Amino acid sequence: MNTYRPTQSSNYWMVALKLLLLIIGLYVSALVLGKVFTWVFAIAFFLIRLIVVLAVSFIVLHFFLKILFKIDLFQFLLSKLNTLR
């Protein structure tokens, strides 16, 4: 059975050491995760921008084909997809 009890002054040093380690760990993780999240957000922003550009261009193309040539692009693509099955 262990009967060791740290003195009051050594207990303060342990608390200070643990807080210092916590602060250093948080700082290092902020440095590492800052770099990681920069790349993650850059890739996500690029993909979202690409999807939006493709969707808007498809909708505009559909709109102009419908007005100028009475061609329903949605129906045309759906019929082509159904024939592939």
Contacts in CASP RR format, 6 or more apart in sequence:
PFRMAT RR
TARGET T0000
AUTHOR 0000-0000-0000
METHOD contacts of the structure
MODEL  1
MNTYRPTQSSNYWMVALKLLLLIIGLYVSALVLGKVFTWVFAIAFFLIRL
IVVLAVSFIVLHFFLKILFKIDLFQFLLSKLNTLR
6 14 0 8 1.000
58 73 0 8 1.000
61 73 0 8 1.000
62 72 0 8 1.000
62 73 0 8 1.000
62 74 0 8 1.000
65 71 0 8 1.000
65 72 0 8 1.000
65 73 0 8 1.000
66 72 0 8 1.000
66 73 0 8 1.000
END
